[in-house]
């Protein structure tokens, strides 16, 4: 059982498949981009490598995901857009190893997810993948900081990295939260059940970034944020991913965000299950 953590809140120390572009009729947001990173090595192992993947929820059910190829390189920011029920969340579950494909391979950081047992996938996900859930999945009886440092309780790798970055895992949590206007001592100790929906969303984002996972998956992460908070959120997300050269897969309906990313993908362009069924799947 989780017993809580004594908080130290003092300040922290100082590749690719081609896809048809889709139209964006709104101007790009004013986001401070991180400094340029070194050129990606096209011959390097991609962070995500999906090949010939087909998935359905049962043998008799129609295909939900049917993707010939999808590669995401180290440090790449990918925007994924598609209608509700099109199978986007199922793809994210495949990438995170929550489910495994019926056919084909999903490789993350060189590891084939389908070849790992359930417990091995859980450990791999805890060590290497930060997930911003659409429904947040915060622990209601924990404080804001305790929720953010939670991944460090399941991954020694992420705990060590967080402690190295800021001195302690608690200080690293405060650093991330402060960039999202959540740094006041009152907020840090508050149970997450007392937060607004937008505040809960920011806590979920900080939790996903704790300990520098190599792959960050964000499922509609800005849906509850106003314009100013959305800008702060994206700046933090981009900065932290650039800092560690983490790959980012960002799912959203907001087409105005697409120009901020290295690559924008219409899900219908890569998921042949949609064309086969003539429309969105039932998930």
C-alpha positions in Angstrom: 0.0 0.0 0.0 1.2 3.5 -0.7 2.1 5.3 2.5 2.8 8.8 1.3 6.1 10.7 1.1 7.6 13.5 3.2 7.8 16.4 0.8 10.9 18.7 0.4 9.5 21.7 -1.4 12.6 23.9 -1.4 13.6 25.2 -4.8 15.3 22.8 -7.1 19.0 23.5 -8.1 19.9 25.6 -11.1 12.4 7.0 -40.8 9.2 7.6 -41.6 6.1 6.7 -43.7 4.7 9.4 -46.0 1.3 10.7 -45.0 -1.1 13.1 -46.8 -1.0 16.5 -45.0 -4.4 17.8 -43.9 -5.6 21.3 -44.2 -5.3 23.6 -41.2 -7.3 26.8 -41.4 -6.1 28.5 -38.2 -2.8 30.2 -37.5 -0.1 28.4 -35.6 0.0 29.1 -31.9 2.8 31.2 -30.5 4.9 28.4 -28.8 8.5 28.9 -27.9 10.2 26.1 -29.6 13.1 24.3 -27.9 16.6 24.9 -29.3 17.5 22.8 -32.4 18.6 19.3 -31.6 21.3 17.3 -33.4 20.2 15.7 -36.6 18.6 12.4 -36.3 20.5 9.4 -37.6 18.2 7.8 -40.2 19.9 4.5 -39.8 19.3 4.4 -36.0 16.7 2.1 -34.5 13.5 4.1 -34.2 11.8 4.5 -30.9 8.6 3.1 -32.4 8.5 0.7 -35.3 5.1 -0.8 -36.2 5.1 -3.3 -39.0 2.1 -5.2 -40.5 0.0 -4.8 -37.4 -3.5 -6.0 -37.3 -5.7 -6.0 -34.2 -9.3 -6.8 -33.4 -10.9 -7.4 -30.0 -11.8 -11.0 -30.8 -11.3 -13.4 -33.7 -14.8 -12.8 -35.0 -14.8 -9.0 -34.6 -13.8 -6.6 -37.4 -10.3 -5.1 -37.5 -9.8 -2.0 -35.4 -6.2 -1.4 -36.4 -4.6 -2.4 -39.7 -1.3 -0.5 -40.2 1.4 -1.6 -42.6 4.1 0.7 -41.3 4.7 3.5 -38.7 8.1 4.6 -37.5 8.8 7.4 -35.0 12.4 8.4 -34.5 14.2 9.6 -31.4 13.3 13.1 -30.5 10.5 13.3 -33.1 7.2 15.0 -32.4 4.3 13.4 -34.2 0.7 14.8 -34.2 -2.0 12.1 -34.8 -5.5 13.3 -35.7 -8.7 11.3 -36.4 -12.3 11.1 -35.5 -13.5 9.5 -32.2 -13.9 5.8 -32.5 -11.3 5.4 -35.3 -9.0 3.2 -33.3 -6.4 5.8 -32.2 -6.6 4.9 -28.5 -6.3 1.2 -29.5 -3.0 2.1 -31.3 -1.8 3.8 -28.2 -2.6 0.7 -26.2 -0.6 -1.4 -28.6 2.4 1.0 -28.4 2.3 0.9 -24.6 2.0 -2.9 -24.5 -1.4 -2.9 -22.8 -2.6 -5.1 -25.6 -0.7 -7.0 -28.2 -1.4 -7.4 -32.0 -3.0 -10.4 -33.5 -0.6 -10.1 -36.5 2.6 -8.1 -37.1 5.1 -6.5 -34.7 5.2 -3.5 -32.5 8.8 -2.6 -31.5 9.5 0.1 -28.9 13.1 1.0 -28.3 14.1 -2.2 -30.1 11.9 -4.5 -27.9 9.1 -6.4 -29.6 6.1 -5.9 -27.3 4.3 -9.1 -28.4 7.4 -11.2 -27.4 7.3 -10.0 -23.8 5.1 -11.5 -21.1 2.5 -9.4 -19.3 4.7 -8.7 -16.3 7.7 -7.8 -18.6 5.5 -5.4 -20.6 4.4 -3.7 -17.3 8.0 -3.3 -16.2 9.1 -2.0 -19.7 6.2 0.5 -19.7 7.0 1.8 -16.2 10.7 2.3 -17.2 10.4 3.8 -20.6 6.9 5.2 -21.5 5.2 8.3 -20.1 1.4 8.2 -20.8 -0.9 11.2 -20.4 -4.3 9.6 -20.2 -7.4 11.2 -21.6 -9.2 10.5 -18.3 -6.1 11.4 -16.2 -6.1 8.3 -14.0 -4.9 10.2 -10.9 -4.9 8.5 -7.5 -7.6 10.4 -5.5 -6.2 9.9 -2.0 -2.7 11.2 -2.9 -1.6 14.8 -3.0 -0.5 16.6 -6.2 3.2 15.9 -5.7 2.6 12.3 -4.6 0.7 11.7 -7.8 3.5 13.2 -9.9 6.2 11.2 -8.3 4.2 7.9 -8.5 6.1 6.6 -11.6 9.3 6.6 -9.5 7.8 4.1 -7.2 7.5 1.6 -10.0 10.7 2.4 -11.9 14.2 2.7 -10.3 15.4 4.0 -13.7 13.0 7.0 -13.6 13.6 7.6 -9.9 17.3 7.8 -10.4 17.0 10.1 -13.4 14.5 12.4 -11.5 16.8 12.6 -8.5 19.8 13.3 -10.6 18.0 16.2 -12.5 16.9 18.1 -9.4 18.4 16.6 -6.3 15.3 14.7 -5.1 12.3 13.3 -6.9 10.1 15.7 -5.0 12.1 18.7 -6.3 11.8 17.4 -9.8 8.1 17.1 -9.4 7.9 20.7 -8.1 10.0 21.9 -11.1 7.6 20.3 -13.6 4.5 21.5 -11.8 5.9 25.1 -11.5 6.1 25.3 -15.3 2.4 24.5 -15.4 1.4 27.2 -12.9 1.0 24.5 -10.2 4.0 25.4 -8.0 2.3 27.1 -5.0 2.8 25.2 -1.7 -1.0 25.1 -1.2 -1.6 23.3 -4.5 1.3 20.9 -4.1 -0.1 19.4 -0.9 -3.7 19.5 -2.0 -5.6 16.2 -2.7 -6.2 15.9 -6.5 -9.9 15.6 -5.8 -10.0 19.3 -4.9 -8.5 20.4 -8.2 -10.3 21.7 -11.2 -10.4 19.5 -14.3 -7.7 21.6 -16.0 -5.5 21.4 -12.9 -5.9 17.6 -12.9 -4.8 17.5 -16.5 -1.6 19.4 -15.7 -0.8 17.0 -12.9 -1.3 14.1 -15.2 1.1 15.7 -17.7 3.8 16.3 -15.1 3.5 12.7 -13.9 4.0 11.4 -17.4 7.2 13.4 -17.8 8.8 12.4 -14.4 12.0 10.5 -14.8 12.5 11.3 -18.5 10.8 8.4 -20.3 12.1 7.8 -23.9 8.6 7.7 -25.3 5.8 10.1 -24.3 2.2 9.3 -25.4 -0.4 12.0 -25.0 -4.1 11.2 -25.6 -6.1 14.5 -26.0 -4.0 16.2 -23.3 -5.1 19.8 -24.0 -8.8 19.3 -24.1 -9.5 20.8 -20.7 -7.0 23.7 -20.9 -7.6 27.3 -21.8 -5.4 29.0 -24.4 -2.8 30.4 -22.0 -2.5 27.1 -20.1 -2.4 25.2 -23.3 0.6 27.2 -24.4 2.4 26.6 -21.1 1.6 22.9 -21.3 2.9 22.5 -24.9 6.1 24.5 -24.1 6.8 22.2 -21.1 6.0 19.1 -23.1 8.3 20.1 -26.0 11.1 21.3 -23.8 11.2 18.2 -21.7 11.0 15.9 -24.7 13.8 17.9 -26.5 15.9 17.8 -23.3 16.0 14.0 -23.3 15.5 13.5 -27.0 12.2 11.6 -26.2 9.8 10.7 -29.0 6.3 12.3 -28.6 3.1 10.9 -30.0 0.4 13.4 -29.5 -3.3 12.6 -30.3 -5.7 15.5 -30.6 -8.7 16.8 -32.5 -7.3 20.3 -32.5 -5.9 20.9 -36.0 -4.5 24.2 -35.0 -1.8 22.4 -33.1 -0.5 20.4 -36.1 2.0 22.9 -37.4 3.9 22.8 -34.1 4.9 19.2 -34.7 7.6 17.6 -36.9 5.0 15.5 -38.6 1.2 15.4 -38.8 -0.7 12.2 -39.6 -4.3 11.7 -40.4 -5.1 8.4 -38.8 -7.2 7.3 -41.8 -4.1 7.5 -44.0 -2.3 4.8 -42.1 -5.1 2.7 -40.6 -6.5 0.5 -43.4 -9.2 -0.9 -41.1 -11.1 2.4 -41.6 -11.2 2.1 -45.4 -12.2 -1.6 -45.1 -15.2 -0.8 -42.9 -16.1 2.4 -44.7 -15.9 4.5 -41.5 -14.8 4.6 -37.9 -14.6 1.4 -35.8 -16.7 0.7 -32.8 -14.0 1.6 -30.2 
